[in-house]
Amino acid sequence: MKADGDRPGMDERAGPDTDPGPGYVLDEPGFAMIRERVGPGSTVLDIGCGHGNVGAFLSEAGAVVDGIEPDSARAAAAAAKLHQVCTASLADAVGSPALRDTYDLVTMVDVVEHVASPVELLRQAATFLGPDSRLLLFVPNSAHWSARKKLLRGDWSYADWGLFDRTHLRFFDRTTAGALGPSAGLVETNRWDTSPGSGAVTRLGLRCWPELFAFHFLIELRKPASSGAP
């Protein structure tokens, strides 16, 4: 799938179950938006950090970035780029001495579409949130116009990359992506529609028809404020 001429399709994956390469991280505006929300000295936990490319990009803003990655080969690559990497599933990483109890920012970049129970995954991720922490969820848009075009042609085939990556277990549109946080007991505090490319059609589409033109949704979540009086 292509957009704006030679821009990549909506998923960043260049092969089965891989993560964004450095070139894509710089090309996709959603990653720059995440980095804008990272301050010098802040602590970041990148869940599903892959080879560590996103975390390395965030560390350039002065953040201390840790990662969780269940694949041992990818975790080893990430360990050379990040402060600490826990080689485990998220469920097993909770309480690990290699990680902090809480982080200023938790990121989940193109993760929830790869798991059978994304809401449970978000509940586990929320254990790393303090009262002032944020969780940034980056979710691909399965209702993008290119996916609709593919299905209208009667093509339901999977591929090694893209929106129909054969490792995807879940598919989200703007509404169902937005429902993930509240279903996990979190509060949505902001949302952005993002897409690679800067053409006039993409800009107009994101403004008027984000359900069709957004490649990803970037959703900011927090724990709900305590209702109890101090």
C-alpha positions in Angstrom: 0.0 0.0 0.0 1.3 3.4 -0.9 0.2 7.0 -0.2 1.4 10.3 -1.4 3.3 8.8 -4.3 6.2 6.7 -2.9 5.3 6.9 0.8 5.1 3.6 2.7 1.8 1.9 3.5 0.1 2.2 6.8 2.1 -0.3 8.8 5.7 0.3 9.5 6.7 -3.4 9.3 9.3 -4.3 6.7 9.0 -8.1 7.4 7.2 -10.5 9.6 6.9 -9.2 13.1 9.7 -6.6 12.8 9.8 -3.1 14.1 10.3 0.4 12.6 13.7 1.0 11.1 15.4 4.3 11.8 14.4 5.7 8.4 10.8 5.0 9.0 10.9 6.5 12.5 12.1 9.8 11.1 9.5 9.7 8.2 6.4 8.9 10.3 5.2 12.1 12.1 3.6 10.2 14.9 7.0 9.3 16.3 8.0 12.9 16.3 4.8 13.7 18.2 5.7 11.1 20.8 9.2 12.5 21.2 7.8 16.1 21.6 6.2 14.7 24.8 9.4 13.5 26.2 11.4 15.8 28.4 15.1 15.6 29.3 15.7 13.2 32.1 12.2 11.8 31.9 11.8 8.0 32.2 10.2 6.0 29.4 9.1 2.4 29.1 8.7 1.2 25.5 6.6 -2.0 25.7 7.3 -4.2 22.7 10.4 -2.3 22.0 11.6 -4.7 19.2 15.1 -3.8 18.0 15.0 -0.5 20.0 14.7 1.9 17.1 11.8 3.9 18.6 13.4 3.9 22.0 16.6 5.2 20.6 14.7 7.9 18.8 13.1 9.0 22.0 16.4 8.9 23.9 17.7 11.6 21.6 15.4 13.9 23.5 17.3 13.2 26.7 14.9 10.5 28.1 16.1 7.4 29.9 14.4 4.6 27.9 13.8 1.1 29.1 12.2 -1.6 27.0 10.2 -4.9 27.3 10.6 -7.3 24.4 9.8 -11.1 24.5 11.9 -12.0 21.5 15.4 -12.7 22.7 17.1 -11.7 19.4 15.3 -8.4 19.2 15.8 -7.8 22.9 19.6 -8.2 22.5 19.6 -5.7 19.7 17.6 -3.3 21.8 19.9 -3.7 24.8 22.7 -2.0 22.8 20.5 1.1 22.3 18.4 1.4 25.5 19.1 1.9 29.2 17.6 -1.5 30.3 15.7 -4.2 28.4 13.6 -6.9 30.0 13.4 -10.0 27.9 10.0 -11.2 28.8 6.3 -10.9 28.0 4.6 -7.9 29.6 2.8 -10.1 32.1 6.1 -11.6 33.2 7.9 -8.2 33.2 5.6 -6.7 35.8 7.7 -6.5 39.0 11.0 -7.2 37.3 14.0 -5.8 39.2 15.4 -4.6 35.8 12.5 -2.1 35.5 11.3 0.9 37.5 8.1 0.7 39.5 6.6 3.6 37.5 7.6 5.7 34.5 6.8 9.2 33.3 5.8 7.9 29.9 4.8 4.4 28.7 4.7 3.8 25.0 3.0 0.9 23.1 3.8 1.4 19.4 2.1 -1.0 17.0 1.6 -3.6 19.7 -2.1 -4.1 20.4 -2.9 -5.5 17.0 -0.5 -8.4 17.6 -2.1 -9.7 20.8 -5.3 -11.7 21.4 -6.3 -9.6 24.5 -5.3 -6.0 24.0 -7.4 -4.7 26.9 -5.7 -7.0 29.3 -2.3 -5.9 27.9 -3.3 -2.3 28.6 -4.3 -3.2 32.2 -0.8 -4.7 32.7 0.8 -1.7 31.1 -1.1 0.6 33.5 0.7 -0.9 36.4 3.8 1.1 35.4 1.8 4.4 35.5 2.0 6.9 38.4 -0.5 9.6 39.1 1.1 12.0 36.6 2.3 9.4 34.1 1.0 9.1 30.5 0.6 6.1 28.2 0.9 6.7 24.5 -0.9 4.1 22.4 0.0 4.0 18.7 -2.5 2.0 16.7 -2.8 1.3 12.9 -6.0 2.2 11.2 -7.6 -0.8 9.6 -10.3 1.4 8.0 -7.7 3.3 5.9 -8.9 3.9 2.3 -6.2 1.5 0.9 -7.5 -1.4 3.1 -11.0 -0.7 1.9 -9.9 -0.7 -1.7 -8.1 -4.0 -1.2 -11.2 -5.6 0.3 -13.5 -4.2 -2.4 -11.4 -6.0 -4.9 -12.2 -9.2 -3.1 -8.6 -9.5 -1.9 -8.4 -10.9 1.7 -4.9 -12.2 1.4 -2.2 -11.7 4.1 1.3 -10.5 3.5 4.7 -10.3 5.3 4.2 -6.6 6.1 1.5 -3.8 6.0 -2.0 -3.6 7.3 -2.6 -7.2 6.4 0.6 -8.4 8.2 0.0 -12.1 8.9 1.0 -11.6 12.5 -1.9 -9.2 13.2 -4.6 -10.7 15.4 -6.7 -7.6 15.9 -7.9 -4.8 13.6 -9.0 -1.4 14.8 -10.8 1.7 13.4 -11.0 5.1 15.0 -13.9 4.0 17.3 -12.6 0.7 18.4 -9.1 2.0 19.0 -10.6 4.8 21.2 -12.5 2.2 23.2 -9.3 0.4 24.3 -8.3 2.8 27.0 -11.7 3.1 28.8 -12.2 -0.7 28.6 -8.9 -1.0 30.5 -10.0 1.6 33.1 -7.9 4.4 31.6 -8.9 7.9 30.7 -8.2 9.3 27.2 -6.8 12.8 27.5 -5.7 13.4 23.9 -5.8 11.9 20.4 -4.0 12.6 17.1 -4.6 11.3 13.6 -1.3 10.7 11.8 0.0 9.7 8.4 3.3 9.6 6.6 3.5 12.2 3.8 2.8 15.9 3.6 0.8 16.2 0.4 -2.3 18.3 0.1 -4.6 15.3 -0.2 -3.2 13.7 3.0 -3.5 17.0 4.9 -7.1 17.6 3.8 -8.0 13.9 4.4 -6.7 13.9 7.9 -8.6 17.1 8.7 -11.9 16.1 7.1 -12.0 12.3 7.0 -9.5 10.9 9.5 -11.3 7.5 9.5 -10.1 7.1 5.8 -6.8 8.9 5.7 -5.1 8.3 9.1 -2.5 5.6 9.0 -2.3 5.5 12.8 -4.1 6.9 15.8 -1.9 8.2 18.6 -3.9 8.1 21.8 -2.8 9.6 25.2 -4.1 7.7 28.2 -3.8 8.3 32.0 -5.0 6.7 35.1 -8.3 8.2 36.4 -7.9 10.8 39.1 -8.7 9.5 42.6 -12.2 10.2 43.7 -11.4 10.0 47.4 -10.9 13.2 49.4 -7.4 13.7 50.8 
